[in-house]
Amino acid sequence: MTAQSSDPDFSAREFTATVTDIRLESRVGATVRWQMALDRTHFAPGDTGSLHAVARSGTPIEVPILEVILDESGDLWHVVEKPLAAGTDILGRITR
């Protein structure tokens, strides 16, 4: 169920999508950063927020978006520390 808000811009900050691709961004010691692509997004470069999904076990998953980047081919990538598998349906929330 989608939360309701009296904020007129709320609907622009919450959306549904599907993860289409993941790629390793960097690995420094124990710190690993991934980039995830979505089939659609309301995030823009510089935005932050979170992606919400449900595991097969029914456990809710929240993945913080550290940043959003635009690559040289014009694709938006969502930078995370723990990626979701391609094909995962998500609810995105933008906090900026």
N, C-alpha and C positions, 0 to 999 in steps of 0.2 A: 504494500500500500504506500502511495506517495504522500509525504507529509504536506500539510497545507500551511500557508503563510499569508499574512496580510500585506507583505512586501510585494509591490507590483512587478519587481524584477526576479522574483523567486523562480518562476518557471524557466527562465533563461539560465539559471544556475544549477538545474537538475535535469538529467536526461538519461535515457537508456541507450545501450549500444552493445556491441559484441567485439571481443578482442580478436583481431585478425592476424597479428604477427608480434613476435618478441625478438629482441636482439640484445646481446651483451653490449653495454656501453663502456664499462671499465671495471677493473678488478685491482684494488690496492690493498694488499694484506688480506684481512678478513672482510673488508668492505667491498661489496659488489653492487653495481648499479646497472639496471636494465632499462631498455626502452620498449614501450608497448604501443602498437598501433591499434586504433579502433575503427570500426566501419563507419562511424560518425562521431562527432564530438562537438561540444560547446566550449571546450577549453581553447584558449588562444596562447601564443607564446608569452611566457612570463607568469601565467596563471598557476595557482596551486589548488589543491583540493583533495578528493579521495574517490576511489572506486570501490563499490560495494558489490559483493557477489555472495552466493551461497554454495558451500562445498557439497559434494555428493552426499555426505553424512548429514546434511541439513544445518551445519554450523555456519553462522554468518562470518564473512571475511571482509575486512576493511584494509585497503591498500592505499597509503598516502601517496599523493602525486607530489614529488619534490620540485619538479619544474616541467614545463612543456616547451619543446623546441621545434623549430621549423628547419627541416634539412634542405640540402641544395636542390632536391627534386620537387620541393614544395609540399612534402608530407609532414604532418604533425606527429611527433612522438612524445609519449607521456613517460617521464623518467620516474622509476620506482626502485626500491631496494628488493622487493619480492614480487616477481611477475606472476600473472595469472596465465593459464594455458590458452592458446588460441582456441577460439570457439566458445569461450566463457562469456555468458551474458552478464552485463554489469549495470549498475545504477551509478552514474557519475554525479558528483557534487562539487561545485566550484566554490572555493572560499576566497580566492585571489590572494 
